[in-house]
Amino acid sequence: VCHGPKQCSGRPVCPVCGTPLENKGWLPRTLMTVIGFITWKRKVWRCPKGCKTGQIAPFDSELGLKPNQRTGTELKQTACVLAVFLPFNIAALLLKILLGQECQAKNQKFRHDMI
């Protein structure tokens, strides 16, 4: 895990072709959590040969985050528990009051990225 620009050593390799990855620099990542939005910067890599691996961010993997994940696991679990035991309107209101997070109705379900 990298703790700053000077402390990162080693270059990951492309999982498709095995070529050392190209450094894209320190890019921000934002996650909606039970304590609000958290943003941090992490080192991001890509294959110089253009393999379809997308961006590779080892720190995201260390945190157990999936590509394009925008919601933390604890917030997803809380939203699911509320959705199972309460009508949508009450669950949405409690989520907003308790955690300060708002969910939007889509056919009376939590947004796709919340589940």
C-alpha positions as CSV (number, residue, x, y, z in Angstrom):
1,V,0.0,0.0,0.0
2,C,1.3,3.4,-0.9
3,H,1.4,6.1,1.7
4,G,2.7,9.0,-0.4
5,P,4.3,9.6,-3.8
6,K,7.8,8.8,-2.5
7,Q,6.9,5.6,-0.6
8,C,5.5,3.6,-3.5
9,S,7.9,1.0,-4.9
10,G,7.4,-1.5,-7.6
11,R,5.4,-1.3,-10.7
12,P,2.4,-3.7,-11.1
13,V,2.1,-5.6,-14.4
14,C,-0.9,-5.9,-16.7
15,P,-2.9,-9.0,-15.8
16,V,-3.6,-9.6,-19.5
17,C,-0.2,-9.2,-21.3
18,G,2.3,-9.0,-18.4
19,T,3.7,-5.6,-19.5
20,P,4.7,-3.2,-16.6
21,L,1.8,-0.7,-16.2
22,E,2.1,3.0,-16.9
23,N,1.6,5.4,-14.0
24,K,-1.4,7.7,-14.4
25,G,-0.6,9.6,-11.2
26,W,-2.5,10.2,-8.0
27,L,-6.2,10.3,-8.8
28,P,-9.1,11.0,-6.5
29,R,-11.7,8.5,-5.5
30,T,-14.9,9.3,-3.6
31,L,-17.0,6.9,-1.6
32,M,-20.4,7.5,0.1
33,T,-20.2,6.0,3.6
34,V,-22.3,6.0,6.8
35,I,-20.2,9.0,7.9
36,G,-20.7,10.9,4.7
37,F,-18.6,11.3,1.5
38,I,-14.9,10.4,1.8
39,T,-12.4,11.4,-0.9
40,W,-8.8,10.3,-1.1
41,K,-6.1,10.1,-3.7
42,R,-4.5,6.9,-4.8
43,K,-2.0,5.8,-7.4
44,V,-3.7,4.6,-10.6
45,W,-2.1,2.5,-13.4
46,R,-3.0,1.5,-17.0
47,C,-1.5,-0.8,-19.6
48,P,0.6,1.1,-22.2
49,K,-0.4,-1.5,-24.8
50,G,-4.1,-0.6,-24.4
51,C,-5.3,-3.9,-22.9
52,K,-8.9,-3.7,-21.8
53,T,-8.2,-3.9,-18.1
54,G,-9.2,-0.3,-17.5
55,Q,-7.5,1.6,-14.7
56,I,-5.8,-0.5,-12.0
57,A,-5.7,1.0,-8.5
58,P,-4.0,-1.4,-6.1
59,F,-5.0,0.6,-3.0
60,D,-8.7,0.2,-4.0
61,S,-8.2,-3.6,-4.1
62,E,-6.6,-3.4,-0.6
63,L,-9.7,-1.6,0.6
64,G,-11.9,-4.3,-1.0
65,L,-13.5,-1.8,-3.4
66,K,-14.7,-2.8,-6.8
67,P,-14.3,-0.7,-10.0
68,N,-17.0,2.1,-10.1
69,Q,-18.2,1.3,-6.6
70,R,-19.5,4.5,-5.1
71,T,-21.2,3.3,-1.9
72,G,-19.5,1.8,1.1
73,T,-20.5,-1.7,2.3
74,E,-21.8,-0.5,5.7
75,L,-24.1,2.0,4.0
76,K,-25.4,-0.6,1.6
77,Q,-26.1,-3.0,4.4
78,T,-27.9,-0.4,6.4
79,A,-30.0,0.6,3.4
80,C,-30.9,-3.1,2.7
81,V,-31.9,-3.8,6.3
82,L,-34.2,-0.7,6.3
83,A,-35.6,-1.7,2.9
84,V,-36.4,-5.2,4.1
85,F,-38.2,-4.3,7.3
86,L,-39.8,-0.9,6.4
87,P,-41.9,0.7,3.7
88,F,-39.7,2.6,1.2
89,N,-40.8,6.1,2.4
90,I,-40.0,5.4,6.0
91,A,-36.7,3.6,5.2
92,A,-35.7,6.6,3.1
93,L,-36.6,9.1,5.8
94,L,-34.7,7.1,8.5
95,L,-31.6,6.8,6.3
96,K,-31.7,10.6,5.8
97,I,-32.2,11.3,9.5
98,L,-29.8,8.8,11.0
99,L,-27.0,8.9,8.4
100,G,-27.6,12.1,6.5
101,Q,-27.8,10.1,3.2
102,E,-30.6,10.5,0.8
103,C,-32.0,7.8,-1.5
104,Q,-34.1,8.3,-4.5
105,A,-37.2,6.3,-5.4
106,K,-37.0,4.2,-8.6
107,N,-40.1,2.0,-8.6
108,Q,-40.1,2.2,-4.8
109,K,-36.6,0.7,-4.5
110,F,-33.3,2.1,-3.4
111,R,-31.1,3.3,-6.2
112,H,-29.1,0.6,-8.0
113,D,-25.7,1.9,-6.7
114,M,-27.0,1.7,-3.1
115,I,-27.7,-2.1,-3.3
